[in-house]
Amino acid sequence: MNWKKAVYITTFLFVIITARTANAVPLEYKVKAGLIYNILKFVELPENKETSNINICVIGNNPFGDLLDKLNNKSIKGRKIVIIEKYDRTTKCSVAYISSSEEKKVGGIINELKASSVLTISDIDNFAKVGGMVEFDDASGNVVMYFNNSEAKRQGIAISSKLLQIARRVY
């Protein structure tokens, strides 16, 4: 089985497994939660001096319901995932999902996070164009991804070429 199929199958299985307990969450966010988990398998995040965990922070309203909680304590590349829903400026994030509720503040949030080399993910329109690293777009009915690989590299984050191959666009 090639790696593209493996990513899609793993994401599909995540959606099916979580569907039973998170019925109020729209399907698109079930898919996006699975994609976040799978993206982490294909990126190299800088080591955090304060924790060996992969801290996934949700900035703004949480559209995932309890779906991300299912990722708590899972491991990727020997690092434990910790979900942090109560973000503030002192929170040490490895990954930040910036909710669409923060659209008006997204530029400032991205600039704040740049100092910490945080992988930024959102479904805000043009997120990757304005300096975010991973943008989810579901306007066509399917979730597609845009990557700002240039910004990721500036932050010391390596995105696998395999992951970039399935992107709709890479900046």
PyMOL commands that set and color helices and strands:
alter all, ss='L'
color gray80, all
select helices_A, chain A and resi 3-19+27-40+68-71+100-114+149-154+161-165
alter helices_A, ss='H'
color red, helices_A
select strands_A, chain A and resi 43-44+54-59+75-76+79-84+95-98+119-122+134-137+144-147+158-159+169-170
alter strands_A, ss='S'
color yellow, strands_A
deselect
rebuild
show_as cartoon
